[in-house]
């Protein structure tokens, strides 16, 4: 596991936590969806770089 994959996974989890927090605060759906998509992309990139 290298530094870049670890960083991408960390950023993905951070963004996912932000999306959940924004959802609970009833912020606009577009912001929540954008954060969720970014979180999924960062997590996927980090997981794919593990191989």
LINWOKA-V469952 format. One record per run of one state. SS is the DSSP state (H for helix, E for strand, L for the rest). FROM is the first residue (numbers start at 1). TO is the last residue. If there is no record, write none. Layout:
{{SS,FROM,TO} {SS,FROM,TO}}
This chain:
{{L,1,2} {H,3,24} {L,25,28} {H,29,48} {L,49,51}}
